[in-house]
Amino acid sequence: MDDFILRALMAGIGIALVAGPLGCFIVWRRMAYFGDTLSHAALLGVAAGFAFGLDPIAGVIAVCVAVGALLLGLQRQHRLPTDTLLGILSHAALSFGLIAVGFMDTVRVDLMGYLFGDILAVSDTDILWIYGGAVLILGALAAIWRSLLALTVHPDLARAEGVAVERTHIVFMILIALTVGLAMKIVGVLLITALLLIPTAAARRFARGPETMAGATIVLGALAVAGGLGASLRWDLPSGPAIVAAATVLFALSLVAGGLVSTGRRR
Amino acid sequence: MASLIELLGVGVVRDGKTILDHVDVTVGDGEIVTLIGPNGAGKSSLVKVALGLERNDTGRVTRREGLRVGYLPQRFAVDQALPITVRRILTLTLSADEARLRAALAEVGVEDLIDESIHTLSGGELQRVMLARALLREPHLLVLDEPTQNLDVGGAVECYQIIQRIRDRTGCGVLLVSHDLSIVMAATTRVYCLNAHVCCSGHPDDVSRDPEFLRLFGPAGAGTLALYKHTHDHSHTPHGEVVHEHHHHDHGHDHAGHDHAHHDHGGHR
C-alpha cells in the first residue's frame, strides 16, 4: 500500500477515535447545531492562523474555543433561545471567515481543501498532531466522563449531587473545539459535524449502555473512514464527502439491521 | 434541635417579577414538610434555592453542615438517544456494590428492574427507581418535587406510603412539593401554603381552616385537604382502600377521627 494511503487511513482512524465518544455526547445533549457552528467558525480560524503565522489547526482551535466562550456568555441572557444564538454565531463566523480568506491570495487556492478536506495530503506532522490531540482529548474526556454523563442525564440533579456542572461543560466545549481543529484536515469544515453525528446515530440501535455506544461509534467511524477512503481511491471521489457518504451507508444499514433486531425481540 | 435546612426571609426576583417574597421554611430531622400552592406559586424555585441550584436575591438559606440531600426533580426524562439501564442511572454520581443497589431497589419494590433500560419503565416504575436512587445517598433530607404528578391516585398513595416508610426507617427529613390537593401525605408534620409568599403554614388541620388557604384554593380545596385526616386515619389499613374514602367525608366526623389517629401515630413513633 502506498504511504499516502496508509497515512490517510491512520489519520482517519485517529479522528474516529475522538469523534465517536464526543459525537455521542453531542447527540445525547442535542448539541448537533453547536458542532455545526464550531465547524463553520473553523474557516475563520484558518484565516486567523495564516494572519498570525500559526499552524491553521492552532488558529481553528483558538477561534472555536472563543466561539464556545461567546456562546456561554450569550446564553446567560435568557431572551434569545440557544438555537438562534448558534445560528447567528455560525453564519457570522462563516461569513467573516470567507471574507478573511478572500483577503489572502495564497490561501484562496486551498479554500476547497479546507471546506471539504484533503485526507490524501495528510503529512507525518498532521498525524502527530492528530494522535497527540487524540490522547489529550480522550484522557480529558475520561476524566470528566462521569460528571458529563450525570449532567447530560439531568443537569439540576447532577448539580444537587455535587457535580461541577459549569467546569465540566467548559471542558467539554474545549474538547469539541479541539476535535473540530483536528478533523478539519480530514473531512473539511463543512462535513465535520457529519463525522460526529452519523456514526453515533448508526450505533444507537445496538447499544444498551453509554459506554458500549461510544465504543460502537468508534468502530463504525473507523469503518466509514476505511470505506470512504477505499471508494475515494477506486472511483476518484473527493475523500471527505466519500467518508461521510460511507458513514451514511452504515447508518442506513443500521436502520435495516435494527428493524430486523426489533422484530426479533422487543427493546 | 438544629434544622436540616432553614430558609429565612428568602426572596427571588427574575426579570422584575417577584417569584418568592420573604419566605420562611424550615425542615427538621424526621419531619415531613409539604409545600402546596397553585401553578406558578414558586414551589420549584423554592426547592431550587433550598438546594443551592438557584441564587436567592434576599434572605438567608442555612443548610446543616455536611447535609446529604436526596433529590427527586420535578421532571426526569432521559433522551431516547442515550441508552442507559436502571443500574447505570443509580450509579451516575456514586459507586455502590450490587447488594446495596438491590437493597435500595427492593425497598421501593422494583428490584427486578435493575438491568432494564430506563426507556422501558412506566411512570410509576421510574419514580420508584428515582426514589431508590435518592435513598442510595443515605440522605439526611429527601427533597421531592411533585413526586406523584405522573401517577394515578392509587400510585400516588403508594408513593406516599413508601416515602413515609423511608422516613420511619431512616429518620430523614422530607421536603415535599405538591400542587395536587386531592391527596396529601398522611404523616405531614407541617404544610406551607405558598403563593410567592407563605400564605399560611402549620399543621394540616389548622391550614385547612385558615382564611388565606380558603381564599387561595376555595372551599373545594379546603374540602379536599380534609383528606389528610382520612389517609391519616387509615394509615394502618392496607393501601387501596384509602382512596375511595374521601367521597363521603363529613367534617364533624373527620375531626374525631383525626385526633384519634394523631395520638395513635404519636405512640407509633
Boltz contact constraints between the chains, C-beta under 6 A:
constraints:
  - contact:
      token1: [A, 27]
      token2: [B, 81]
      max_distance: 6.0
  - contact:
      token1: [A, 28]
      token2: [B, 79]
      max_distance: 6.0
  - contact:
      token1: [A, 28]
      token2: [B, 81]
      max_distance: 6.0
  - contact:
      token1: [A, 28]
      token2: [B, 82]
      max_distance: 6.0
  - contact:
      token1: [A, 150]
      token2: [B, 92]
      max_distance: 6.0
  - contact:
      token1: [A, 150]
      token2: [B, 93]
      max_distance: 6.0
  - contact:
      token1: [A, 153]
      token2: [B, 78]
      max_distance: 6.0
  - contact:
      token1: [A, 156]
      token2: [B, 53]
      max_distance: 6.0
  - contact:
      token1: [A, 156]
      token2: [B, 73]
      max_distance: 6.0
  - contact:
      token1: [A, 157]
      token2: [B, 73]
      max_distance: 6.0
  - contact:
      token1: [A, 159]
      token2: [B, 53]
      max_distance: 6.0
  - contact:
      token1: [A, 160]
      token2: [B, 51]
      max_distance: 6.0
  - contact:
      token1: [A, 160]
      token2: [B, 71]
      max_distance: 6.0
  - contact:
      token1: [A, 161]
      token2: [B, 93]
      max_distance: 6.0
  - contact:
      token1: [A, 207]
      token2: [B, 83]
      max_distance: 6.0
  - contact:
      token1: [A, 208]
      token2: [B, 83]
      max_distance: 6.0
  - contact:
      token1: [A, 209]
      token2: [B, 88]
      max_distance: 6.0
  - contact:
      token1: [A, 210]
      token2: [B, 84]
      max_distance: 6.0
  - contact:
      token1: [A, 213]
      token2: [B, 83]
      max_distance: 6.0
